[in-house]
């Protein structure tokens, strides 16, 4: 047995818009993360010489800041998702609930 409120929410065009936007945005960020992460792994696998070059006269190699860049990139895209979720996605959710849950 389906709850009539759930059926009304699913039929709401704003819910369909929310689902489509959230899904597309999530997949785009996932693809970006995969490219960055697997790009770094591929660099490790196929071009160790490049990553092992020292920076300046110290012992730190190029691979260290690139690896840190992958971590920072992950934090940044998480922040981007959270910001959009807290603004656009939450606004749409509130509008849907205001229309359908009476």
N, C-alpha and C positions, 0 to 999 in steps of 0.2 A: 504494500500500500504506500503510495507516494503522498507526501505532505503537500497540500495545495500551495503553501507559501513557497516551498522549494520549486515547484513547477512554475509558479509565476516569476520567480527570480530567474530561473533558467530561460524563460521565454522573453525576458526583458532585453531589449536591444543594447542597453548600456552594459549588461552582464556579458553579452557576446563581445562587445567592444573591449571590455576589461580583460576577458579571457584571451582575446586575440593579441592585444597590446602586451600583456604580461608574458604570454608565451613567446612572442616574437622577440621581445627584449631579452628575455632569459636565454633563448637560444643564441642570440647574437653575442651576448656576453660569454656564453659557454664556448662558442666558436673562437672568440678572441683569446680566451684563456687557454684553450687547447693549442692554438697556433703558437702562443708565447711559450707555454710549458714544453710542448713537444719540439718546438724549434730549439729551445735550450738543450733538451735531451739529445736531439740530433746533432747539435753542435758538439756536445760532449762526445758523442759516439764517432763522429766523422771528422772532426777538426780539433783534436786535442792540442796540436801544436799552437794553434791560435790562442786557445784558452790558457795555455801554460806560459804565455809570454809575460814576463814581469812588468809591473807598472813602475816606471822609474828605476831607482836603484835598490828598492826594497824587495821583500820576499812575496808581497801580494801580487797575484797574477790577475790578468784580465777577467778570468772566470769568476772571481769573487764578486766584483761589482755587478757583473751581468746576472749572476745568481741572486744577488740582493735586489736587483731590478725586477726579477720575476716575482719575488716576494712583495715588493712595493706595488707592482702592477696588480697583484691579487687583492691587496688591501684597497687600492684605488677603485677597482671595478666593483668591489663589494660596497664601498661607500656610494658609488654612483647608483647601484641598484637600490640600496636602502633609501637614498634621497628621493629617487623617483617613486619608490613604493610608498614612502611616507607622504608624498604630495599627490601625485596623479592617481595612483592606484587606490589609496585610501579615500580620496575625494569621490572617485567613482563608486567605491563600495558603499560609502555613506549615502550617496544619491540613490543607489539601487535599494538599499534598505529603507530609506525614507519613502520611496515610492511603493514598495511591495509589502512591507511589514507594517500593517496598520492595526 
